[in-house]
Amino acid sequence: GPVLAVAGLPFGAFWDAAAVTMLVGLVLTRVGCFMNGCCVGRPTAGWLGLPSPDVHGTIKRRIPTQLLEAAWGVAVLMVVLATLSAQWPAGARGAAVVASYSAFRIVSQGWRE
């Protein structure tokens, strides 16, 4: 928008660069969520369940939605970094990151408590 125009930064290029920062922030934030019990997964007896707290400190074996989301963020970040030398239209890399994150959230929403 207007701030980018004043700073002389192209909109698409800005969001391509911001996508990397957003992914790093996502990974670190989701690890914090796991440790603090927010965004908690549903209780499960399945093999994927890990003992983890909810926001009240109640520890149960749960689907580790936060860690799965962090792992998704790492995977997407690796793809983004591996394709930095590839020519993408301005803004396409940022849009791909937002789309992949949104798709994962839609799928994983049912895993949350």
QUIQUI-V790702 format. One record per run of one state. SS is the DSSP state (2 for helix, 1 for strand, 0 for the rest). FROM is the first residue (numbers start at 1). TO is the last residue. Records with the same first field share a line. If there is no record, write none. Layout:
SS=FROM-TO  FROM-TO
This chain:
0=1-1  8-10  37-40  42-42  44-49  54-58  63-64  83-91  113-113
2=2-7  11-36  65-82  92-111
1=41-41  43-43  50-53  59-62  112-112
